[in-house]
Amino acid sequence: MASDGEDRQRMARGGGDAEDAHLPGERRTRALARRGMWGILAFWLAVMGVLYVAMDHYLKPRGASVTAEGALVIPRHRDGHFRVAGTVNGQPVMFMVDTGASLVGVTDAVARKAGLTGGEVTQFRTANGTRKGRVVVADSVTVRSLAVSGLRVGTGYTGDDDEDALLGQNFLQHFDVEIGRDRMVLRPRG
């Protein structure tokens, strides 16, 4: 008959049912309960992983579209914000439209990749507090078919991802802006 130490070693190795069959009733029940607990835990971890992937896909912003008249239609994201892909000096970014921001804002990572160097050191007052950054001039800021050259851009924005950026009033002022319940429309002037 196996000693208690051997039984513990066998259990630590994950001994199978055949090995557990000779154990006394209480030990065997505990071993089965432990295995069942790990099985239930693995099942729920798998369910949570699938739900995470599904929700991540479901919550992604829908793409913006351009009408025949050249207007840009940006659907409202599920979190209530308007998000649209664009570029700063050719560097891809994901803009969040911020009608309360004076300037286009980019992360330091985007600024480096887009060649936004130098500029004027400043402090930005944001909804999340004061932060340091720089104001530089970008060659171009583009959102789908809409582009503006020579815009001032604030660096030091802290988005969720390095490619996050804010689309501020200095870009929006070049267009007629219409905000509806589930979409924003930017129309070229003239």
Secondary structure, 3 states (H helix, E strand, C coil): CCCHHHHHHHHHCCCCHHHHCCCCHHHHHHHHHHHHHHHHHHHHHHHHHHHHHHHHHHCCCCCCEECCCCCEEEEECCCCCEEEEEEECCEEEEEEECCCCCCEEECHHHHHHCCCCCCEEEEEEECCEEEEEEEEEEEEEEECCEEEEEEEEEECCCCCCCCEEEECHHHHCCEEEEECCCEEEEEECC
